[in-house]
Amino acid sequence: MTMTTRPRVICHMLASLDGRIVTEGWPLSPEGRRQYELVHATYEPDGWLCGRVTMQLHFAGGVRRDTEVAREYGGAPRDDFVAPGDHESFAFVVDPRGKLRWESNDIDGDHLVAICNERVSDEYLSALRERGVSYILAGTSDVDLPLALDRIGAHFGVRTLMLEGGGGINGSMLRAGLVDEISVLVAPVVDGRVGTAALFDVAGASMSPRRLALESVEQRSDDVLWLRYRVEAT
């Protein structure tokens, strides 16, 4: 039997009644919005994970030029890098081609770990090391998500990981069978804006609908509803 070190993954999101996740402009009180972080803390996670787009919008120090991203490595396999120091909690970003620039290895007290493909340039990896940013190299083009999760567990001792990305990374993780639980705070809001991101967005026909099992329902402040689902095995 093949042993895995991958952490338990909880997809934790705040969504409107129609499944939208871009919260700007929602008529929701500060106390209602605060429920997201309060529920997050109840899981006592070791880290959280987002995709490139979410990190670019909220946390990164910018993006690299296309000419820089286009420089790819084609040599022998390289090792992952775990930055020196004691790190108790982690922020993981799935950034296959290394598009994001980072000025620090810390996001709100969580140690930053970049997850890239194996073709990112030596120059980019050197810049990450200089800033104390850890990294995982998994997959030759897109990130190999199962492999990346195993290394998250093996390198950093993460046992509970919150998936808090946009619809793209959430959908990719669900499609790969890597989501164990879905935790959704449903805001008392109908968004209705066509084209805004949804909880799970996967392009093409490769995504099969997944059956969920309801674990619990709880009404929170400001009429926010917390739904917990177990993702059933296929």
Stockholm file with secondary structure:
# STOCKHOLM 1.0

chainA/1-234         MTMTTRPRVICHMLASLDGRIVTEGWPLSPEGRRQYELVHATYEPDGWLCGRVTMQLHFAGGVRRDTEVAREYGGAPRDDFVAPGDHESFAFVVDPRGKLRWESNDIDGDHLVAICNERVSDEYLSALRERGVSYILAGTSDVDLPLALDRIGAHFGVRTLMLEGGGGINGSMLRAGLVDEISVLVAPVVDGRVGTAALFDVAGASMSPRRLALESVEQRSDDVLWLRYRVEAT
#=GR chainA/1-234 SS CCCCCCCEEEEEEEECTTSBCCCTTCCCCHHHHHHHHHHHHHTCCSEEEEEHHHHHHHTCSCBCCHHHHTCBCCSSCCCCBCCSSCCCSEEEEECTTCCBCCSCSEETTEEEEEEECTTBCHHHHHHHHHTTCEEEECCSSSCCHHHHHHHHHHHHCCCEEEECCCHHHHHHHHHTTCCCEEEEEECSCCCCCTTCCBSCCCCSSCCCCCCEEEEEEEECGGGCEEEEEEECCC
#=GC SS_cons         CCCCCCCEEEEEEEECTTSBCCCTTCCCCHHHHHHHHHHHHHTCCSEEEEEHHHHHHHTCSCBCCHHHHTCBCCSSCCCCBCCSSCCCSEEEEECTTCCBCCSCSEETTEEEEEEECTTBCHHHHHHHHHTTCEEEECCSSSCCHHHHHHHHHHHHCCCEEEECCCHHHHHHHHHTTCCCEEEEEECSCCCCCTTCCBSCCCCSSCCCCCCEEEEEEEECGGGCEEEEEEECCC
//
